[in-house]
Amino acid sequence: MALQPTNGVARQSARQLLVDVSIIASHDAGTGIQRVVRSLLLQLLEAPPSGFEIRPVRATRKQPYRYANSYLASLTSSALALALEDDYVQASKGDIFLGLDLASRIAPRRQLDLLKWRATGVRCAFVVYDLLPLLHPQWFTPRSRRSFHHWLSTLAIHADVLLCISNSVSNEMRNCIKRRFDLTDNEAATQWFHLGADLPSSLAKAPTAAQRPAFPSPTSARRRVLMVGTIEPRKGHAQALDAFDLLWRSGSEAMLIIAGRQGWHVESFIERLKSHPEAGKRLLWLQDINDTQLTQLYADLDGLLMASNAEGFGLPLVEAAQYGMPVFVRDLPVFREVAGEHATYFAAQSGAELAPQLAAWLDRLDHGTAAPSRAMKSLTWSASAEQLKALIADLDCPR
């Protein structure tokens, strides 16, 4: 990556792929979207699209886009990036802006930047992770709903292409822009790619005994079921716990391990987790784990439960599949797209409906007849980035 000073006189010898990292450069929460942004950015830096150099950029609601050299230096330990100032972005014809981060509160405030760039011949692509704040507003705060609506309007105005993380999201987005903005694919193309997973590499650094959670040894009576993801209303944690409560009352020794931080609108559920009679016994909540520890959970535990009521992709599915961990998932179109026949699906509106299906799956785990996941088609982050670069290449053509 050949960086050059951007002082108003010199600019990059190659065209710029301006990758928005506004949120993660300010604070890397280590959750789903941040993991995707970090992973894809590293792959793009390692193997840029032909003719481009990768320039991470950042902005705030009040400050225009600058080169995110400080963040780049922290990510890659690049001495050259560390030596460069976070100067204001200088964009020229042929450059491409990639909205990789979900900067829903920032991008709408930076429309003058985008308008100025587009007037010089810069093209704009935005990654769309899901449409959940639009489709299921009850799961989100009023502020996040407003920000998302403003972000969608910004995309409708400025995007040359919308890059969705699944075909399911692409179909939803195509319907959305046609219904809300009366736009066609000729005005804002909608494409899709799949996300990747590289957790096996973290096995090279095994967790210490202090880092590694202590679990009872697996037996046919004590299957250990994992849920991964930030605790939010849409993730289905409450329904899953309702189902486990019913199984525990009937004598089941199965364990439920929840790995994820507290999100929003879940205060009562968090209190339930903390005060639950099985807390620390058949119910464990791991609030803050790193990738190495997550890898160990996938390697050690018996099955993955994904009870989400809606998702844009379902990254834990492909992560679990790399360890052959059987997966038990809600019957959603996007999960069918990602997992195909390599998962066991359920449909339930309550814990009471879920409990017998969960019990049947646990029984299949006991007998080794649960649907195996190892053959599930999954990508590395490198392969995911190649799909993304191919979509960028399709955009990179004369107007």
N, C-alpha and C positions, 0 to 999 in steps of 0.2 A: 504494500500500500504506500504509494509515493505521495506523501503529504507535502504541500508547499505553503509558504505563508500566504495569507489572503489579506493584504494591506491596501487593497484598492488599485494596485498596479499589476502584480502578478496573480495568476490564478492557476488552478490545477491543469496539468498537461492533458489529462483525460477528462472526459465528461464526468459530471458528478451524479451519483445516486445519493440523494439527500434523505437519510433515513431518520425519521422522527423518533426520538427517544425521550421526549419531554418528561414523561412521568417517571420512568425507571431511572433517568439521570438525576432526578430530584430525590426519589426514594424507591429503592428496590424492596418491595414487600415480600418477594420470593413466592408469590402466589401464581395462579395459572397463567394469566396474560404476561406477567413479568418473566416467567420462565420461558415462554414462547419468544418474547422479544429478545431476551438475552441470547437464547440458543440460535435463533435465525440470524441475528446480527453477527455473532461470532462466525457462523458459516459464510455469510456474505463477505466478511473481512478476509477470511481465509481464501475464498475463491470468488472474487467479484465477477459480475457479468462482463463479458468481453467489451472492452472499450470504456469501462467505467472505473472510477475509484469510489470507494464507499466513504461517505462523510456523514457520520452521525450528527444530528442537529437537535436543538432543544429550544423551547420558547416558554413563556409564561403568558398569563392572560394580559399582562401589562407590557411585556417586553418582546420585541420581535425575535425571529429565529436567529440563533447564533450556532456556530460550530461547537459541538459538544466534545471538545478535545480533552477537557479534564475528566469527563466520564470515560472517554475512550482510553485514556491513560490508566484509569483505575481498573478497567476491564481487561486490558491487554498488557499492562506494564510497559507500554511503549514510551521510551524516553523522548522520542520526537514529538508525540502527541502531547506529552507533559510540557514540553518546551513551548508549544504554541498557545497563544491566547485564544479564548473563546470569542473570536471576532464575529461580527455580524455576517450572515450568509451572503455571499455574492453568487447569484444564480444567473445562468446564461442559457441561450437557446441550445437545446439538446440535452440539458440536464433533466433528471426525473426526481420528483419528490415522492417518497414512499411513506405514507402514514402507517408505520408499523405499530407504534404505540397507540393505545386507545386514549387519546388526548381529547376526550369529549368536552371538557370544560375550557380547553385552550384553543383548539383549532377554530371554533366559531369566532373567537376574538382576534384571530390572526388572518382574517380574510383579506385585508389590504395587502399583506405579504403575498398571499397566494395569487391575488389579482395582478399584482405587479410582476410576479414571476411568470404567470401564464401569458401576460402581454409580451414578454420577451421570448416566448417559445418553450417554456418549461411545461412538462406534462406531469399530471398528478395521479397517483394511485393510492388507494386506501385499503388497508386490511380490515375486513369486517369479521368480528369474532362471533357475534350473534345479534339477534334483534329482540332480546328478552325484555329490556325496559319498555319497548313498544308493544310487544305481544302480551306481556304479563306485568303490567305496571304495578300491580298489588305487591309484588315482591321487592320493590325498590323505593328509595326515599323520594320525596317530591323534588328535591334538588337534582338527584341523579336522573330522574325522568325528564326534567326540563333540559338538562344538559344534553341528554341523548337526542332529544327532539331537535335541538339546535345543531348538534353534530350531523344528524341525518340531512338537515337542510343545507349545511355546508358541503356535504358530499354531493348532493344533488346539483349544486351550483358549480363545483370545482373539479369533481372527479372525472378523469378520462376512463378509468377502469376501477371497479370494485372487486377486490380479491378476497373471496370468502374462504373460510377454513373447512368447509364441507359443501357437498352438493346440496344438502338439505338447507343450509343457510343461504346458498346461492339462489335456490328457488324462492325462498322467503324474501330475499332482498329484491329479486327481480319483480315479484308481485308488489312489494312495498313501493318501489320507485315508480312503478306504473300507476298504482292506485293513488299515492299521495302527491306525486309530482307530475304525473302524466308524461313520464319520460320513457323512451324506448331503449333497447339495447344499442341502437345506433348512436344515442346521445350519451349513455353511460353504460359501457359494457360491464357485464357481471360474469366473473370467472371464479373458479374454485381450485383449491389445492388441499392436501392433507398435511397434518402436523406429524412430527416425528418424535422419537424417544431414543435417548442414548444412555439410559441409566446403567446398563451393564458395565460401562467403563468405570463407574464409581466403585465397583467391587475391588478395584486395585487398591483402594484405601479402606480397609475394613474398619468398622467402628470399634472403639475401645470397649472394654467391659462396662465402663461408666456410661458410655453413650448408648449402648445397646439395651433397649427395654427388656426387662425380664418377663418371660411368658411361661406359663405352665407347659409342660411337655405335651405334644399332641397325642391324643388318644381317640379312639372311635367315638368316645362320649364327649370329647372336648375339642370340637372344631373351632378354629380361630378365624373369624371373618373380619375383613378389613374394609373400611370406608375411607376414601381419600378425597380431600377437598375442603375449601373454606366452608364453615358452617353458615349456610344461608337458608332462607325458607324454601327455595326451589330444590334444594339438594335431597330432600326427603328423609333427613335424619330422624325427625320426630316419628314418622310412620314406621321407619325401620326399628326404632327403639320400642314402639308400641308392639310390634310383632315379636321382638325378642322377649319383651315382658311376658307375653302370653306363653312363649315356649319355655321360659324359665319357670313359670308357675306350674307347667306340666312336667317339670323335672329335667329339662334339657340343661346340659352343662356347656353348651356352645358359648363362645366368647365373642363379643363385639368390640373391635378396636377402631376408634375414630381418630384419624390423623388429619388435623386441619385446624386453622385458627378460627377464632370467633369473627363472624361477619356482622351483618346488620339485621335488625328486626328479629333477633333470636334470643333476647334476654331471658325470657321465660324458659326456653329450652336449655340454655346454658345453666341456669339455676337447677333445672331438673337433672342435668348431667352431674353437677357437683354434689347434689344431695341424694342421688339415687342410691338405694340400698346395695346395689351391686357395684358401685363405683370402686375401682381398685381391685375388684375380684373378677366378675364375669363381664364387666364394662370398664374399658380404659379409654381415656381421652388424652391423646398426645398433641399438645397445642403447638409445639414449635420444634419441627424436625427438619434436618437438612437432607440433601439428596442422597448422601451416603446412608443415613438412617432409613430413609424411605426405601432405598434399594434393599436393605436388609429385611424390611417388612414384607416386600414382595417375595423375597427369597424364602422367608421363614414361615409365613402364614399359609392358611389352607385355601382361602378363596376371597374374591373381591365382590362386594355388593355395591352396585351403583343404582340408587333409588331416585335419582334426579327426575324431576317432572319435565325438565327441558334442558337442553345443552346445545352448544354450537358444534362440539366435536366429541369430547369424552376422552381426554388424554390418558387418564388412569387405565382405560381399557387396553391400549397398546403397550403401556408400561407393564401391566400385569402379564400380558401375553408373552412378553419377552422372557418371562420366568415360567411359562406354562401354567400360571395360576388360573384355576377355573373361575369364571366370572358369572355373576347372577345379576341381571340388569333389567331395568324397566323397558317395556317394549315400545321404544321410540324409533321413529324413522332414522334418525341420525345414528343411533346405536346399531340398527340393522345395517346401515351403510358401512360403519366402521368394523363391526364384529362379525357380520354375516352369520354363518351357521356355527361359529365357534364360541357361542355363549348360550346360557340358559336365560330365557326371557320370562318376565312376569307382568301381569296387569292387576293392579289392586288400587282401590280407592281408600283403603283404611288398613290399619294394622291387623285387624281381624281377618281381612281378605288376604293380606300378605302372609300371615303366619303359617297357614298350611302349605303354601307354595314354598316358603322358606324352609319349612321342615322337610319337605320332599327333596329339595336340593341338598340339604345337609345330609340326608340319608344317602343320596347318590354320591356325595363326597366320601361317606363312610365305605361305600361299596366300590369306589373307583369308577363309577359309571357317569359322573358329571361330564358335560361337554368339555372337551379339552380346548385350550385357547392357543396353544403354541403355534398352530398353523394359521392363526389370524394374520392377515396381511398388514404389516406395519412398516413404517419408514424410519430410517435414521434421520437425524436432523440435517445431515448433509443431503440426503435424498429429498427431504421436504424443501430445503433451500433450492435444490435444482428445479423442482416444480415451480417454485416461486419465481426463479430467474427466467424460466421459460415463458411465464405469463408476462413478465416485464419485457422480455424480448419481443413478444407479440405487440406490446404497446409501443415499442421503440421503432416507429416507422414514420415516414414523412406525413405531415398533415395535408 
